[in-house]
Amino acid sequence: MPGQADRDASLPTEIAAFFDQITAMPRPVWAVVDGARYGDLSLQLEQAGLSGRSLFLEHADEQVERMGGWLVPVQQREDLESLYGLAREIDSMVFWSCAAGEEALYRHLRSINMVMIPDDEPAPESEAAAGAADEADSADGAQPPASPGLREQSVMFRHYDPSVLASFLPLLNAGQFARLLGPATYLMMFAPDYGGARSVPRPDNLPISPRGPLRFSEQQMQELEQVRVDASQVKIVQFLRRNDSQHTAKMNDHELMRFVANADIKGRALGLRSERALGYWAWLLLGSNGAFAEQPFTREYLQGYPEDGSPDDKIYKLMDNLAQAN
């Protein structure tokens, strides 16, 4: 029977090191797993000899229940290895340490499945007045109050996706962080787009968790979008380095990041939205020394010809045509 050293040897070095960090977390520990990354997580857990329950248990939509977060105990390293073995993915789960026990953690996690964010629609005068009153009552800044004149909407918070959680963490104030952690004492995750392994211990001076739902301000949502754009642009830089060494060799990281940021602005102005499309767009500009963006056909095609789909779809078609031509 293979020993621990043999099992670790079969893992990527970075993953084995991350497993060591998880094993060293204060016990007990649970993984909150993103069900959307698996075919049938409930069945796969059962077949692997692991227990788990949906954070959306008894939800009216069975699809939401199946593809939302799942709480899975990982008290032994063997549990962790079995969980990783389901899909050999570690960026599909967040690890929580909670001395208060499973029921306390489960209740808390269900309470942050939905969060409040600003709605684009203006609030009626009565709601705006209520928002102003809330702001006066929240002078300690524990959580951003509802902005006067703005409605709020309840949206799903995919806190079990490491990339989502890692993008929010730098934006939280102390009250929001306390509300996010609840009874937990330690979080760990592996978010490739945000530096890989991330450990989040509970600070000693954290305030008492505020009542009510976790809510985010309009400014935080704007900052979040910039955080995600920055992370996306780093991935595009890496894509260009891998796929066009001839042109990228002439540029240092700062120059290439600036090139990608400028390409992003031009691409979004033409209607491009997805990271994949913006990456292809940057590659086309890099290879043509920017000339591709200046060709009259480019703007005409991307902003016209609705029968060919969205601007993103059209970039994909152009890339397919180039691949076939080569």
C-alpha positions in Angstrom: 0.0 0.0 0.0 1.5 3.4 -1.0 2.7 5.6 1.8 2.3 9.3 2.3 5.5 10.1 0.4 4.4 8.0 -2.5 1.0 9.7 -2.7 2.6 13.1 -2.5 5.0 12.2 -5.3 2.1 11.8 -7.6 0.8 15.3 -6.9 2.1 18.5 -8.6 4.6 20.2 -6.2 2.4 23.2 -5.7 -0.6 21.1 -4.8 1.3 18.9 -2.4 2.6 22.1 -0.6 -1.0 23.4 -0.4 -2.2 20.1 1.1 0.5 20.5 3.8 -1.0 24.0 4.6 -4.5 22.6 4.7 -3.4 19.7 7.0 -1.8 22.3 9.4 -5.0 24.4 9.7 -6.7 24.5 13.1 -9.1 21.5 13.3 -11.9 20.8 12.5 -11.8 21.7 8.8 -14.4 21.6 6.0 -14.2 22.1 2.3 -16.9 24.2 0.7 -17.0 22.8 -2.8 -18.3 24.4 -6.0 -20.9 21.9 -7.3 -20.9 23.5 -10.7 -17.4 22.2 -11.4 -18.6 18.6 -11.1 -21.0 16.4 -13.0 -22.9 15.0 -10.0 -21.0 16.0 -6.8 -23.4 14.2 -4.5 -22.9 10.9 -6.3 -19.2 11.4 -6.6 -18.8 12.1 -2.9 -20.7 9.0 -2.0 -18.6 6.9 -4.4 -15.4 8.3 -2.8 -16.6 7.5 0.7 -17.1 11.2 1.6 -20.1 12.9 3.2 -21.4 16.3 2.0 -24.6 18.4 2.0 -25.7 21.2 -0.2 -25.7 24.7 1.1 -28.9 25.2 -0.9 -30.7 22.1 0.6 -34.4 22.1 -0.2 -34.1 24.9 -2.7 -37.0 25.3 -5.0 -34.7 24.9 -8.0 -32.9 21.5 -7.9 -30.3 22.8 -10.3 -29.3 25.5 -7.9 -29.1 22.9 -5.1 -26.9 20.6 -7.2 -24.6 23.3 -8.6 -24.2 25.5 -5.5 -21.8 25.1 -2.6 -21.5 21.8 -0.7 -20.1 21.4 2.8 -17.7 18.4 3.0 -15.7 17.4 6.1 -12.0 16.9 5.5 -10.7 16.0 8.9 -8.0 13.6 7.6 -5.4 14.1 4.9 -6.9 11.1 3.2 -10.2 12.9 2.9 -8.5 15.8 1.2 -6.8 13.5 -1.2 -10.0 11.7 -2.0 -11.8 15.0 -2.6 -9.0 16.3 -4.9 -9.2 13.0 -6.8 -12.8 13.5 -7.9 -11.6 15.9 -10.6 -8.0 16.7 -9.7 -9.0 20.3 -9.1 -8.1 22.3 -6.0 -9.4 25.7 -7.3 -13.0 24.5 -6.9 -13.3 24.7 -3.1 -12.6 26.9 -0.1 -11.4 25.5 3.2 -12.9 26.7 6.5 -11.7 26.0 10.0 -14.4 26.4 12.7 -14.1 25.3 16.3 -17.8 25.9 16.8 -18.6 22.8 14.8 -20.3 21.8 11.6 -23.9 22.9 12.4 -22.7 26.4 13.3 -20.6 26.7 10.2 -23.4 25.2 8.0 -25.9 27.8 9.3 -23.5 30.6 8.7 -22.6 29.6 5.2 -26.2 29.4 4.2 -26.7 32.9 5.6 -24.1 34.3 3.1 -25.3 32.4 0.0 -27.2 35.6 -0.9 -25.8 39.2 -0.5 -27.1 42.7 -1.1 -25.7 44.9 -3.9 -26.9 48.2 -5.3 -29.5 48.0 -8.0 -29.3 50.2 -11.1 -32.9 51.4 -10.6 -33.4 54.5 -8.4 -35.4 54.0 -5.2 -38.7 55.7 -4.5 -38.5 58.7 -2.2 -39.7 56.7 0.8 -37.0 54.1 0.3 -34.3 56.8 -0.2 -35.4 58.4 3.1 -35.1 55.0 4.8 -31.6 54.6 3.3 -30.6 57.9 4.7 -31.8 56.8 8.2 -29.9 53.6 7.9 -26.7 55.6 7.0 -27.2 57.6 10.2 -27.6 54.4 12.2 -24.5 52.9 10.7 -22.0 55.6 11.5 -19.5 53.1 12.8 -19.2 51.8 9.3 -19.7 48.1 10.2 -21.2 47.5 6.8 -22.0 49.9 4.0 -25.6 51.1 4.5 -28.0 51.2 1.6 -27.1 54.3 -0.4 -29.9 56.9 -0.3 -31.7 57.1 -3.7 -30.6 53.6 -4.7 -32.4 50.3 -4.5 -30.6 47.1 -3.4 -31.0 43.7 -4.9 -30.3 40.2 -3.5 -27.9 38.2 -5.6 -26.2 34.8 -5.2 -22.7 35.0 -3.6 -20.4 32.2 -4.9 -18.2 32.2 -1.8 -17.3 28.6 -2.6 -15.4 29.7 -5.8 -11.9 30.7 -4.7 -11.6 33.3 -7.6 -14.8 35.0 -6.5 -13.8 35.0 -2.8 -10.2 36.1 -3.5 -11.5 39.0 -5.6 -13.7 40.3 -2.8 -11.3 39.9 0.1 -9.2 43.1 -0.5 -12.3 45.2 -0.6 -13.9 44.3 2.7 -14.0 46.5 5.7 -13.7 45.0 9.2 -17.4 44.7 9.7 -17.9 42.9 6.3 -15.0 40.7 7.0 -16.5 39.7 10.4 -19.8 39.0 8.7 -18.1 36.9 6.0 -16.1 34.8 8.6 -19.0 34.3 11.0 -17.8 31.6 13.6 -14.8 30.5 11.4 -11.3 31.1 12.6 -9.3 30.4 9.4 -9.9 30.2 5.6 -7.7 28.8 2.9 -8.1 28.7 -0.9 -6.1 28.2 -4.1 -7.0 30.9 -6.6 -4.6 30.7 -9.6 -5.7 34.1 -10.9 -5.0 35.8 -7.5 -1.6 34.5 -6.5 -2.3 30.8 -5.9 -2.5 29.7 -2.3 -4.2 32.2 0.0 -4.5 31.9 3.8 -6.9 34.1 5.7 -6.6 33.8 9.5 -9.1 35.5 11.8 -7.6 38.8 13.2 -7.6 39.1 17.0 -9.3 42.5 17.0 -12.1 41.7 14.6 -15.4 43.4 15.6 -18.6 41.6 16.4 -20.3 40.4 13.2 -23.1 42.9 12.2 -26.7 41.7 11.9 -28.4 41.3 8.6 -27.2 40.2 5.2 -23.7 40.8 3.9 -24.0 43.9 1.7 -21.6 45.7 -0.7 -21.6 49.4 -1.6 -21.7 50.8 -5.1 -18.0 51.9 -4.8 -17.0 48.3 -3.8 -18.7 46.8 -6.8 -16.9 49.3 -9.1 -13.6 48.4 -7.4 -14.4 44.7 -7.7 -14.8 45.1 -11.5 -11.4 46.7 -11.7 -9.8 43.9 -9.6 -11.3 41.3 -12.0 -10.1 43.3 -15.0 -6.6 43.5 -13.6 -6.6 39.7 -12.9 -7.9 39.0 -16.4 -5.2 41.2 -18.0 -2.5 39.3 -16.2 -3.9 36.1 -17.7 -3.9 37.7 -21.2 -0.2 38.8 -20.7 0.6 35.1 -19.8 -1.4 34.0 -22.9 0.6 36.3 -25.2 3.9 35.2 -23.7 3.1 31.6 -24.4 1.7 32.1 -27.9 3.8 34.9 -29.4 7.3 34.8 -28.0 8.6 36.6 -31.1 6.8 39.9 -30.3 6.6 39.6 -26.5 10.4 39.0 -26.2 10.9 42.7 -27.1 8.7 43.8 -24.1 9.2 43.7 -20.4 6.3 42.9 -18.1 5.3 46.5 -17.5 5.3 47.3 -21.2 3.3 44.2 -22.0 0.8 45.0 -19.3 0.4 48.5 -20.6 -0.1 47.1 -24.1 -2.8 44.7 -22.9 -4.6 47.5 -20.9 -4.7 49.7 -24.1 -5.9 46.7 -26.2 -8.6 46.1 -23.6 -9.9 49.7 -23.9 -10.0 49.5 -27.7 -11.6 46.0 -27.6 -14.3 47.0 -25.1 -15.1 50.1 -27.2 -15.9 47.7 -30.1 -18.1 45.5 -27.9 -15.8 42.8 -26.8 -16.5 41.5 -23.4 -15.1 38.0 -22.6 -11.6 37.4 -21.4 -11.1 34.9 -24.2 -12.2 37.4 -26.9 -10.1 40.2 -25.4 -7.1 37.8 -25.3 -7.5 37.0 -29.0 -8.0 40.7 -29.8 -4.7 41.6 -28.0 -2.9 38.8 -29.9 -4.2 40.1 -33.2 -3.0 43.7 -32.3 0.3 42.4 -31.1 1.0 40.4 -34.3 0.0 43.3 -36.5 1.7 46.1 -34.5 -1.7 47.6 -33.9 -2.6 47.8 -37.5 -5.5 45.3 -37.2 -7.5 47.8 -35.1 -7.0 50.5 -37.7 -8.3 48.6 -40.6 -11.8 49.9 -41.7 -13.1 46.3 -42.0 -12.3 45.6 -38.4 -14.7 48.2 -36.9 -17.3 47.6 -39.7 -17.3 43.8 -39.1 -17.3 43.9 -35.3 -20.1 46.5 -35.0 -22.1 45.2 -37.9 -23.1 41.9 -39.4 -25.5 40.8 -36.6 -26.1 37.5 -38.4 -22.5 36.5 -37.2 -23.4 37.0 -33.6 -21.9 39.2 -30.9 -18.5 41.0 -31.3 -17.0 38.1 -29.2 -18.4 35.6 -31.6 -16.9 37.4 -34.5 -13.4 37.4 -33.0 -13.8 33.7 -32.5 -14.7 33.3 -36.2 -11.7 35.4 -37.3 -9.4 33.2 -35.2 -11.0 30.0 -36.7 -10.4 31.4 -40.2 -6.8 32.2 -39.4 -6.2 28.7 -38.0 -7.7 27.2 -41.2 -5.6 29.4 -43.4 -2.5 28.2 -41.7 
